[in-house]
Amino acid sequence: MLPDGAGSLKELLWVAIPLMISSGSLSAMGIIDRLLITGLSMDALAASMPAGMLHWTIMSIPFGIVTYVNTFVAQYEGAGRKEQVAACIWQGLWLSLLGGLAIILLIPLTRLVFQYNGHQPAVQKLEIGYYTVLAFGSAPMLASNVLAAFFSGRGRTITVMLVYLAAMVVNAILDYVLIFGWGPIPQLGMSGAALATVLANVAICAIFAWLARREGRLFAYPFRQQLSWNPKLLWRMFQYGLPNGIQMMIDVG
């Protein structure tokens, strides 16, 4: 629910500040990963940066595409077309699955990149392991952004903020447990850090999906009826989102 005064500074801040905090929480996840990885070895720290950057560079194109779901949701929500809002979320999820699959298929190529980057064999091994786990977890990372768009595109940015803050806490706990081990859980090292990031994004997806399902029932968003492929809408999302993804990749690269 937005405050009174459409187009006012108060409304802008009401929407923008939670999104800023949400973005900050995502950045904090990466910082926490790096801080805990330093407790393993200098090789681990040296491997985490290039592996993480390569994954983000490759994922930036599909990420930029699915980010545009937010724009479509806002447009259709403003027009009162709830069936199209639901359709946008499903098409974004389909795109997330396709993007995640493409990143997995590129794993052999990225291994060649690590082998020829001039790093020591021990560092290369850590890079490949860290990247591979992140690559297999790309789909939930993309899907979490799509599901968040159902709320941010409708002005529900506080909900998005709270979910991401909760995920940051989950990620920190999982990082410690999976990197260093705890009780029956073995020490997984760098792979544990990557797995913690993936599981945190799975948690984000689960929370957003539960909230979206509840709101779909309360406010008549026909998610079940819009599950199927919509080639025309998919193409529009791809057409408008691809330049955004390319720009993101250029910025990262």
C-alpha positions in Angstrom: 0.0 0.0 0.0 1.5 3.3 -1.1 1.2 6.5 0.9 -1.1 9.3 -0.2 0.2 11.8 -2.8 0.8 10.1 -6.1 4.1 11.3 -7.7 5.3 13.0 -4.5 8.8 12.7 -3.0 7.2 10.8 -0.1 5.9 8.2 -2.5 9.2 8.0 -4.3 11.1 7.4 -1.1 8.5 4.9 0.1 9.2 2.8 -3.0 12.9 3.5 -3.5 14.4 3.1 0.0 13.2 -0.5 0.5 14.6 -1.4 -2.9 18.0 0.2 -2.0 18.0 -1.8 1.2 17.1 -5.0 -0.8 20.0 -4.4 -3.1 22.3 -3.7 -0.2 21.3 -7.0 1.4 22.3 -8.9 -1.8 25.7 -7.1 -1.8 26.0 -8.0 1.9 25.6 -11.7 1.1 28.6 -11.5 -1.2 30.7 -9.6 1.4 29.8 -12.2 4.1 30.9 -15.0 1.7 34.3 -13.3 1.1 34.8 -12.6 4.8 34.2 -16.2 5.8 36.2 -17.6 2.8 39.3 -15.7 4.1 39.2 -18.1 7.0 40.0 -21.0 4.7 43.1 -19.9 2.8 44.5 -17.1 0.6 44.1 -19.4 -2.4 40.4 -19.7 -1.6 40.1 -15.9 -1.4 42.0 -15.5 -4.6 39.7 -18.0 -6.4 36.4 -16.6 -5.1 36.7 -13.3 -6.9 37.3 -14.4 -10.5 34.9 -17.3 -10.2 32.2 -15.1 -8.8 32.8 -12.4 -11.3 32.7 -14.8 -14.2 29.5 -16.3 -13.0 27.9 -12.9 -12.7 29.2 -11.8 -16.1 27.6 -14.8 -17.8 24.4 -14.6 -15.7 24.0 -10.8 -16.4 22.4 -11.3 -19.7 19.5 -13.6 -18.5 19.4 -11.5 -15.3 18.9 -8.4 -17.3 16.2 -10.0 -19.3 14.1 -11.3 -16.4 14.6 -8.0 -14.5 12.4 -6.5 -17.1 9.5 -8.5 -15.7 9.2 -5.8 -13.1 8.4 -3.2 -15.8 5.7 -5.5 -17.4 4.1 -6.2 -14.0 4.0 -2.4 -13.2 2.4 -1.7 -16.6 -0.3 -4.4 -16.4 -1.0 -3.7 -12.8 -1.6 0.0 -13.6 -3.9 -1.1 -16.4 -5.8 -3.4 -14.1 -5.0 -6.5 -16.1 -4.3 -9.1 -13.4 -4.3 -12.0 -15.8 -1.4 -10.4 -17.6 0.4 -9.8 -14.3 0.2 -13.5 -13.6 1.3 -14.4 -17.1 4.3 -12.1 -16.8 5.5 -13.9 -13.7 5.1 -17.3 -15.3 6.9 -16.3 -18.5 9.7 -14.8 -16.3 10.0 -18.1 -14.5 10.2 -20.0 -17.8 13.0 -17.6 -18.9 14.8 -18.2 -15.6 14.7 -22.0 -16.2 16.0 -21.5 -19.8 18.7 -19.1 -18.6 19.8 -21.4 -15.8 20.0 -24.4 -18.2 22.1 -22.3 -20.7 24.6 -21.4 -17.9 24.9 -25.1 -16.9 25.6 -26.0 -20.5 28.4 -23.4 -20.6 30.3 -25.0 -17.6 32.8 -26.9 -19.8 33.7 -23.7 -21.6 34.2 -21.8 -18.4 36.5 -24.5 -17.1 38.7 -23.8 -20.1 38.7 -20.1 -19.2 39.9 -21.0 -15.7 42.6 -23.3 -17.0 44.1 -20.6 -19.3 43.9 -17.7 -16.9 47.4 -18.2 -15.6 46.5 -19.0 -12.0 48.1 -21.8 -10.0 46.5 -25.3 -10.4 45.4 -25.2 -6.8 43.6 -21.9 -7.3 42.1 -23.1 -10.6 40.6 -26.2 -8.9 38.9 -23.9 -6.3 37.7 -21.6 -9.0 36.1 -24.4 -11.0 34.4 -25.9 -7.9 33.0 -22.6 -6.7 31.8 -21.6 -10.2 30.2 -25.0 -10.9 28.0 -24.8 -7.8 27.0 -21.3 -8.6 26.2 -22.3 -12.2 23.9 -25.1 -11.1 22.1 -22.7 -8.8 21.6 -20.0 -11.4 17.9 -20.8 -12.1 16.7 -20.0 -8.5 18.9 -16.8 -8.5 17.1 -15.7 -11.7 13.7 -16.9 -10.5 14.0 -15.0 -7.2 14.3 -11.8 -9.1 11.1 -12.6 -11.1 9.1 -13.5 -8.1 10.3 -10.3 -6.4 8.9 -8.4 -9.4 5.4 -9.4 -8.5 5.7 -7.3 -5.4 8.0 -4.5 -6.5 6.1 -3.9 -9.7 3.0 -3.4 -7.6 4.7 -1.0 -5.2 5.1 -3.6 -2.5 8.8 -2.9 -2.0 8.7 -3.3 1.8 7.8 -6.9 1.3 10.7 -7.4 -1.0 13.0 -5.7 1.5 11.9 -8.0 4.4 12.3 -11.1 2.3 15.8 -10.2 1.2 16.9 -9.2 4.7 15.7 -12.6 6.0 17.6 -14.3 3.2 20.7 -12.4 4.2 20.5 -13.9 7.7 19.8 -17.3 6.3 22.8 -17.0 4.0 25.1 -15.9 6.8 24.1 -18.9 8.9 24.4 -21.4 6.0 27.8 -19.9 5.1 29.3 -20.6 8.4 27.8 -24.1 8.7 28.6 -25.2 5.2 32.0 -23.6 4.9 33.5 -24.8 8.2 31.1 -27.7 9.0 29.0 -28.2 12.1 28.1 -31.4 13.9 27.2 -34.1 11.3 27.6 -31.5 8.4 31.0 -31.8 6.8 33.3 -28.9 6.0 32.6 -28.0 2.3 34.9 -25.0 2.0 34.4 -22.8 -1.0 31.8 -25.1 -2.4 29.9 -24.6 0.8 29.9 -20.8 0.4 28.5 -21.2 -3.1 25.9 -23.7 -1.9 24.9 -21.3 0.9 24.2 -18.6 -1.8 22.2 -21.0 -3.9 20.1 -22.2 -0.9 19.5 -18.6 0.2 18.0 -17.9 -3.2 15.9 -21.1 -3.0 14.6 -19.7 0.3 13.8 -16.4 -1.4 11.9 -18.2 -4.1 10.0 -20.3 -1.6 8.9 -17.3 0.5 8.0 -15.2 -2.5 6.0 -18.1 -4.1 4.1 -18.6 -0.8 3.3 -14.9 -0.5 2.3 -14.7 -4.2 0.1 -17.7 -3.9 -1.7 -16.1 -0.9 -2.1 -12.8 -2.6 -3.2 -14.5 -5.8 -6.1 -15.9 -3.8 -6.9 -12.7 -2.0 -6.7 -10.3 -5.0 -7.7 -12.7 -7.8 -4.5 -13.0 -9.7 -5.1 -16.1 -11.9 -1.7 -17.8 -11.6 -3.0 -21.3 -12.4 -4.7 -20.2 -15.6 -1.6 -18.4 -16.9 1.0 -21.2 -16.3 1.4 -22.1 -20.0 3.9 -20.7 -22.5 2.9 -17.4 -24.0 5.3 -17.0 -27.0 4.2 -13.4 -27.8 4.8 -12.2 -24.2 8.0 -14.2 -24.0 9.3 -12.6 -27.1 8.4 -9.1 -25.9 10.2 -9.7 -22.6 13.2 -11.0 -24.5 13.1 -8.1 -27.0 13.0 -5.4 -24.3 15.1 -7.2 -21.7 18.1 -8.3 -23.9 19.6 -4.8 -24.4 19.3 -4.4 -20.6 21.2 -7.7 -20.1 23.9 -6.8 -22.6 24.4 -3.4 -20.9 24.7 -5.2 -17.6 27.3 -7.6 -19.0 29.3 -4.7 -20.4 29.2 -2.9 -17.1 30.3 -6.0 -15.2 32.9 -7.0 -17.8 
